[in-house]
Amino acid sequence: MQGMFQKKKSNKSATQNLKNLIIEKFRLNEDTTISIAELSCHEPNCPPKETIITIRKADGSTSNLRIHKALDQIQREDVKTLRHEKN
């Protein structure tokens, strides 16, 4: 049985570009950790690709961001509209 999500080989250039856009957008400092995961979904009414960005600040606070696109398709305009989802 195939899982709901499939792992894909990462694209280092697209990942670094997205991290840079997130740092710029939210004015993050170097003590902030940014994690990025691209997920494939095979469930009904689910976008085929979704990129999840987790921001973890030095104080332990985290927030999640979601873009309903594949990592290598994300543009600056997609990042401009993001808002924090605090955990």
C-alpha positions in Angstrom: 0.0 0.0 0.0 1.4 3.4 -1.0 1.5 6.0 1.7 -0.4 9.3 1.6 2.8 11.3 1.3 5.9 10.5 -0.8 9.3 11.8 -0.1 11.1 13.5 -3.0 14.8 14.2 -3.4 15.4 17.8 -2.2 16.3 20.7 -4.5 19.0 22.6 -2.6 18.8 25.7 -4.7 15.0 26.0 -4.4 15.2 25.3 -0.7 17.9 28.0 -0.1 16.0 30.5 -2.3 12.8 29.9 -0.3 14.7 30.3 3.0 16.1 33.6 1.8 12.7 34.8 0.8 11.3 33.8 4.2 14.1 35.5 6.1 13.5 38.7 4.1 9.7 38.6 4.5 9.7 38.1 8.2 13.0 39.9 9.0 14.4 36.8 10.8 17.7 36.8 12.5 20.5 34.1 12.3 19.3 32.4 15.5 16.1 31.3 13.7 15.9 27.8 12.2 13.8 27.3 9.1 12.7 23.8 8.0 11.1 23.1 4.7 9.3 20.0 3.6 7.5 19.3 0.3 4.6 16.8 0.5 2.7 14.9 -2.1 -0.9 14.2 -1.3 -3.1 11.5 -3.0 -6.3 12.2 -1.0 -9.4 13.7 -2.6 -9.6 17.6 -2.4 -6.0 17.8 -1.4 -3.5 19.9 -3.4 -1.1 17.5 -5.3 1.9 19.3 -3.8 2.3 21.4 -0.7 5.3 23.0 0.8 5.4 23.4 4.6 7.8 25.9 6.2 8.4 25.8 9.9 10.1 28.7 11.6 11.6 28.1 15.0 13.0 31.1 16.9 15.7 31.1 19.6 13.0 31.6 22.3 11.4 28.3 21.4 8.4 29.7 19.6 7.4 28.2 16.3 5.1 29.0 13.4 4.1 27.1 10.3 3.6 28.4 6.8 1.9 26.5 3.9 2.2 27.1 0.2 0.0 24.9 -2.0 2.7 24.5 -4.6 5.8 22.3 -5.3 9.0 23.8 -3.8 10.5 24.5 -7.2 7.4 26.4 -8.4 7.3 28.9 -5.5 7.9 32.5 -6.5 8.5 35.7 -4.5 4.8 36.6 -4.9 3.7 33.4 -3.1 5.9 34.4 -0.1 4.6 37.9 0.0 1.1 36.7 0.9 2.1 34.4 3.7 1.0 34.9 7.3 2.3 33.1 10.5 0.3 30.2 11.9 1.5 30.2 15.5 1.9 26.8 17.3 
